[in-house]
Each structure stands twice: as structure tokens, then as C-alpha cells.
Amino acid sequence: MLIGCTPSPYERGGNPQGLSQRDVERDYMECEYKARLANQQHFYSQSSPFPFSGGPQSPADHARALHGLSTMYAMRDTCLAAKGYRVE
């Protein structure tokens, strides 16, 4: 199982008892949204106010994007754990 690469919260860990799939998906999307909102600075180039273009990235921009993804996944998983989900 790849951690952080699964689109469905059911494929990672477990969920609190009594929640429907809709409840789980809502919680997952809420945590994902909050994590992205808190880390959006990692996904923009220092030299441009716009997201990365289709062209080659500088090493600094590439590193910033990778760091942003790692931070975002950690924040999302922390949010889910605080809601009672088992995150693996």
C-alpha cells in the first residue's frame, strides 16, 4: 500500500464506527482543503504569481513543490487523526 497516493480514504487506515462513506469523504475533503489552503505558497514560483508553467522548473521551485506536498500530506493526515481516523 502506498501512503499518500490513494484517492480514497477507505484505502488508507480505518474510519470511526457509524460513519457513512459520504461522512468519511466529507471529512477527507475538508482536511485536504485546509492542508492545501495552509500550504499554497509552496506551489508557486518565486518569480511568478502563477502556478508552474508546462516548461522546465528550476531546482528551487521543484524542491519547494516537493516540500509543499509532504507538508500538505502530513497536515491532512493530522487533521484526519484528530477526527478519529486511523491513518497509516
ROLUM-137200 format. One record per residue (C-alpha): x, y, z; residue number from 1. Coordinates in nm, 3 decimals. Example, Ala and Ser with C-alpha at 12.3 -4.5 7.8 and 13.67 -1.06 7.14 Angstrom:
BEGIN
+---------+---------+---------+-----+
!    east !   north !      up !  nr !
+---------+---------+---------+-----+
!   1.230 !  -0.450 !   0.780 !   1 !
!   1.367 !  -0.106 !   0.714 !   2 !
+---------+---------+---------+-----+
// end
This chain:
BEGIN
+---------+---------+---------+-----+
!    east !   north !      up !  nr !
+---------+---------+---------+-----+
!   0.000 !   0.000 !   0.000 !   1 !
!   0.137 !   0.341 !  -0.094 !   2 !
!   0.079 !   0.603 !   0.173 !   3 !
!  -0.034 !   0.941 !   0.047 !   4 !
!  -0.108 !   0.825 !  -0.308 !   5 !
!  -0.455 !   0.685 !  -0.260 !   6 !
!  -0.755 !   0.894 !  -0.367 !   7 !
!  -1.000 !   0.718 !  -0.134 !   8 !
!  -0.991 !   0.747 !   0.246 !   9 !
!  -1.124 !   0.389 !   0.262 !  10 !
!  -0.799 !   0.260 !   0.113 !  11 !
!  -0.590 !   0.408 !   0.396 !  12 !
!  -0.629 !   0.313 !   0.758 !  13 !
!  -0.972 !   0.295 !   0.915 !  14 !
!  -1.265 !   0.520 !   0.992 !  15 !
!  -1.464 !   0.584 !   1.309 !  16 !
!  -1.759 !   0.349 !   1.353 !  17 !
!  -2.102 !   0.466 !   1.246 !  18 !
!  -1.990 !   0.698 !   0.968 !  19 !
!  -2.120 !   0.661 !   0.616 !  20 !
!  -1.895 !   0.676 !   0.312 !  21 !
!  -2.032 !   1.026 !   0.250 !  22 !
!  -1.925 !   1.135 !   0.601 !  23 !
!  -1.577 !   0.992 !   0.551 !  24 !
!  -1.538 !   1.159 !   0.211 !  25 !
!  -1.659 !   1.492 !   0.354 !  26 !
!  -1.404 !   1.474 !   0.638 !  27 !
!  -1.127 !   1.377 !   0.395 !  28 !
!  -1.208 !   1.665 !   0.158 !  29 !
!  -1.230 !   1.912 !   0.447 !  30 !
!  -0.886 !   1.809 !   0.575 !  31 !
!  -0.742 !   1.812 !   0.223 !  32 !
!  -0.881 !   2.163 !   0.161 !  33 !
!  -0.743 !   2.300 !   0.488 !  34 !
!  -0.400 !   2.149 !   0.422 !  35 !
!  -0.385 !   2.290 !   0.067 !  36 !
!  -0.501 !   2.633 !   0.182 !  37 !
!  -0.233 !   2.645 !   0.451 !  38 !
!   0.044 !   2.541 !   0.209 !  39 !
!  -0.037 !   2.713 !  -0.119 !  40 !
!   0.285 !   2.919 !  -0.109 !  41 !
!   0.481 !   2.600 !  -0.184 !  42 !
!   0.314 !   2.561 !  -0.522 !  43 !
!   0.402 !   2.896 !  -0.675 !  44 !
!   0.728 !   3.011 !  -0.829 !  45 !
!   0.924 !   3.287 !  -0.656 !  46 !
!   0.950 !   3.474 !  -0.986 !  47 !
!   0.585 !   3.445 !  -1.089 !  48 !
!   0.250 !   3.486 !  -0.912 !  49 !
!   0.114 !   3.197 !  -1.122 !  50 !
!   0.147 !   2.820 !  -1.073 !  51 !
!   0.427 !   2.642 !  -1.254 !  52 !
!   0.407 !   2.651 !  -1.631 !  53 !
!   0.441 !   2.349 !  -1.856 !  54 !
!   0.809 !   2.427 !  -1.908 !  55 !
!   1.105 !   2.309 !  -1.702 !  56 !
!   1.118 !   2.405 !  -1.335 !  57 !
!   1.418 !   2.542 !  -1.154 !  58 !
!   1.565 !   2.309 !  -0.889 !  59 !
!   1.449 !   2.550 !  -0.617 !  60 !
!   1.091 !   2.550 !  -0.747 !  61 !
!   1.094 !   2.171 !  -0.775 !  62 !
!   1.222 !   2.134 !  -0.417 !  63 !
!   0.962 !   2.382 !  -0.291 !  64 !
!   0.682 !   2.185 !  -0.459 !  65 !
!   0.802 !   1.852 !  -0.313 !  66 !
!   0.832 !   2.004 !   0.034 !  67 !
!   0.484 !   2.151 !  -0.005 !  68 !
!   0.335 !   1.813 !  -0.095 !  69 !
!   0.500 !   1.642 !   0.203 !  70 !
!   0.382 !   1.916 !   0.438 !  71 !
!   0.031 !   1.910 !   0.296 !  72 !
!   0.000 !   1.531 !   0.332 !  73 !
!   0.124 !   1.547 !   0.692 !  74 !
!  -0.127 !   1.822 !   0.777 !  75 !
!  -0.412 !   1.631 !   0.610 !  76 !
!  -0.326 !   1.312 !   0.799 !  77 !
!  -0.301 !   1.502 !   1.130 !  78 !
!  -0.644 !   1.654 !   1.067 !  79 !
!  -0.792 !   1.310 !   0.993 !  80 !
!  -0.629 !   1.160 !   1.304 !  81 !
!  -0.777 !   1.441 !   1.515 !  82 !
!  -1.121 !   1.344 !   1.380 !  83 !
!  -1.067 !   0.985 !   1.500 !  84 !
!  -0.946 !   0.817 !   1.180 !  85 !
!  -0.660 !   0.566 !   1.187 !  86 !
!  -0.403 !   0.695 !   0.939 !  87 !
!  -0.133 !   0.454 !   0.824 !  88 !
+---------+---------+---------+-----+
// end
